[in-house]
Structure formats: C-alpha cells, structure tokens
Amino acid sequence: MAYRHTERVQEQLQDKRDRILQAVRAVVGEVGFRGAQVATVAEAAGVATGTVYRHFPSKGELFAEALALNAGHELAVLAAVARSEGTAMDRLADAVRVFALRAVRARRLAWAMIAEPAEPEVDAARLISRRAFADVFEGLITDGIAAGDFPPQNARLAAAGLIGALTEGLIGPLAQDADHQPNAATLARDVTAFCLQAVSARPYKES
C-alpha cells in the first residue's frame, strides 16, 4: 500500500510539473519571456505560485526547461522530415522550409525561443538546442555529399552555418516591432533557397 501511495504521489507531482511547463509555453507564446511572470504561469497551470518554485527553484530554470521541452518537440518534427523519402537535397530543403514555416506561424513563441533576451539559463538552453538542430542538418549534408548532391565540404561547419542563416534570417520578421507581418510561404521559400544555395554552390578555391 505504501508503494502504491508513493507511486500516486509521484504521478501527481509529475502531472503538476508537466502542466507548469505547458503553461509556460502558452504564456510565453502570448507575452514572451519578458512579459511572463511566475504568478501568471501558476494561474495558467492551475497551481499555486509556491508550487511552481517547488518544482523549479528559479524563473531562469523554469524558462530554460520550457525552452528545452519546446525545442525537443520541434527537433522531433525536423528529424522526422530528415528521415522521410527523397534525396538529401530534397529532405534538407523540406527540413529548412518546415523549420521556417513553423516559426512564422508561431511568431511570438518562436521569437522568444530563438532570440528574445532572457535569463542566462535560457541562453545556455538555446545553445544546446541549436547544436541538436545542427546535428540533423549535418546528417543531411553528409548524406548529400556521399550521394553527390552537394560538393565536398565540412558538413559540421556547414550545418552550423545553416542554423545561423535560419535564425538570423528569421529574427527580423519574427520581431514584435517588425514593420509588417511576414508572409510565411514567401519567407520560407527565400530562406530555403539561400540555405540550399549555400551548401550546393561550387567550392571556393584559394588563388
């Protein structure tokens, strides 16, 4: 009986933790990291503010874990695209396009996850997620080199460059003070074209 009681308690604790993280995603999607308050997150999760702090000692840790959870979901989507049928070039194009489209369609949340100033813990979580996304691109570029789709190149460096191009290319359109709402399809097309040109162009040779 004691074991079952402990198991139920653990399930309840995990349920509250999950609800808190989902609430962070919803709140940040509305007001960003800067506008999100722990009390607001607690209300959205249906728990007391103290309960949030029992699971997450600081606001920075709370936001960092929420970012990691959201990045993990997006990474799973990207990895599924990378594993789909087609040439490495087609799959890379699809992966870049999907990344850009999903970012523009969840504009406020994407801005927060990619670029909004936040606590140091959030910045650290961003670096980890960027490396994970780059790993997916690196695998596609490596496949493309082996198949002759792309010229020989440093796949790891190229993948990091694609992540940089993607994030920098999206920051302006995603920003809340952007001049106009970006057209998702057009922006995704342009970003995809740039990224594919970057990895498929003729290699540079020093003179």
C-alpha positions, 0 to 999 in steps of 0.5 A: 500500500505504501508503494502504491501511495508513493507511486500516486504521489509521484504521478501527481507531482509529475502531472503538476510539473508537466502542466507548469511547463505547458503553461509556460509555453502558452504564456510565453507564446502570448507575452514572451519571456519578458512579459511572463511572470511566475504568478501568471504561469501558476494561474495558467497551470492551475497551481499555486505560485509556491508550487511552481518554485517547488518544482523549479527553484528559479524563473531562469530554470523554469524558462530554460526547461520550457525552452528545452521541452519546446525545442525537443518537440520541434527537433522531433518534427525536423528529424522526422522530415530528415528521415522521410523519402527523397534525396538529401537535397530534397529532405534538407530543403523540406527540413529548412522550409518546415523549420521556417514555416513553423516559426512564422506561424508561431511568431511570438513563441518562436521569437522568444525561443530563438532570440528574445533576451532572457535569463542566462539559463535560457541562453545556455538552453538555446545553445544546446538546442541549436547544436541538436538542430545542427546535428540533423542538418549535418546528417543531411549534408553528409548524406548529400555529399556521399550521394553527390548532391552537394560538393565536398565540404565540412558538413559540421561547419556547414550545418552550423552555418545553416542554423545561423542563416535560419535564425538570423534570417528569421529574427527580423520578421519574427520581431514584435516591432517588425514593420509588417507581418511576414508572409510565411510561404514567401519567407520560407521559400527565400530562406530555403533557397539561400540555405540550399544555395549555400551548401550546393554552390561550387567550392571556393578555391584559394588563388 
